[in-house]
Amino acid sequence: METKPGVRTTEFWLHNLVTLANLLNVLGAWNFAPNKYSVYAQAAVTGLYALARGLAKAGVPFAAQPPTGAAPQPPATSPQP
């Protein structure tokens, strides 16, 4: 399974939504929380987004498909003592 581009993920849009809410809060257009807490929320969502994208990309190499016409290779096994 190939990793989706970041723009097509829920994490990306959640991050953008929290960023917009934080910006509106800090500028005073929409006071839903003290600035300290909105900055904490922004930091938490940004960190979680980075973690989620890192985990999504960790197990899937960019070019994971074998060349066309190549025979499948058996999984590598380590010798057991």
C-alpha positions as a printed Julia matrix, in Angstrom:
81×3 Matrix{Float64}:
   0.0     0.0     0.0
   1.43    3.35   -0.99
   1.42    6.37    1.3
  -1.16    9.03    0.42
   0.04   12.57   -0.23
  -0.25   14.77    2.87
  -2.96   16.98    1.34
  -5.29   13.98    1.08
  -5.11   13.03    4.77
  -7.37   13.88    7.68
  -4.37   14.89    9.78
  -3.46   17.63    7.31
  -6.93   19.17    7.34
  -7.22   18.89   11.12
  -3.88   20.66   11.43
  -5.07   23.44    9.1
  -8.34   23.82   11.03
  -6.56   24.15   14.37
  -4.06   26.59   12.83
  -6.89   28.76   11.53
  -8.72   28.66   14.87
  -5.5    29.54   16.68
  -4.82   32.45   14.32
  -8.34   33.81   14.81
  -8.0    33.43   18.57
  -4.61   35.15   18.8
  -5.71   38.04   16.57
  -8.76   38.57   18.76
 -11.38   37.87   16.11
 -12.63   34.82   17.98
 -11.83   34.44   21.69
 -12.6    30.83   22.51
  -9.65   30.21   24.84
  -6.77   32.08   26.45
  -3.85   32.49   24.05
  -1.71   30.18   26.18
  -4.07   27.25   25.66
  -4.59   27.85   21.96
  -0.81   27.81   21.48
  -0.62   24.54   23.44
  -3.32   23.07   21.21
  -1.44   24.22   18.12
   1.79   22.66   19.36
   0.08   19.37   20.21
  -1.69   19.06   16.87
   1.45   20.01   14.94
   3.48   17.42   16.83
   0.86   14.73   16.33
   0.63   15.57   12.63
   4.38   15.24   12.23
   4.35   11.94   14.13
   1.47   10.55   12.07
   3.14   11.47    8.76
   6.44   10.03    9.95
   4.81    6.74   10.93
   2.86    6.63    7.67
   6.03    7.03    5.63
   8.32    4.88    7.79
   7.18    1.5     6.52
   6.55    2.32    2.88
   9.49    3.12    0.61
   8.74    5.58   -2.16
   9.42    3.05   -4.96
   8.38   -0.22   -3.35
   7.18   -1.99   -6.5
   9.57   -4.5    -8.11
  10.49   -3.92  -11.76
   7.96   -5.2   -14.28
   8.55   -8.83  -15.2
  10.78   -9.56  -12.22
  10.27  -12.83  -10.38
   9.1   -12.43   -6.77
  11.87  -13.02   -4.23
  11.29  -15.27   -1.22
  11.5   -13.51    2.15
  14.95  -13.49    3.7
  15.36  -15.77    6.69
  18.06  -15.6     9.29
  19.85  -18.77   10.41
  18.67  -20.03   13.76
  21.26  -21.27   16.28
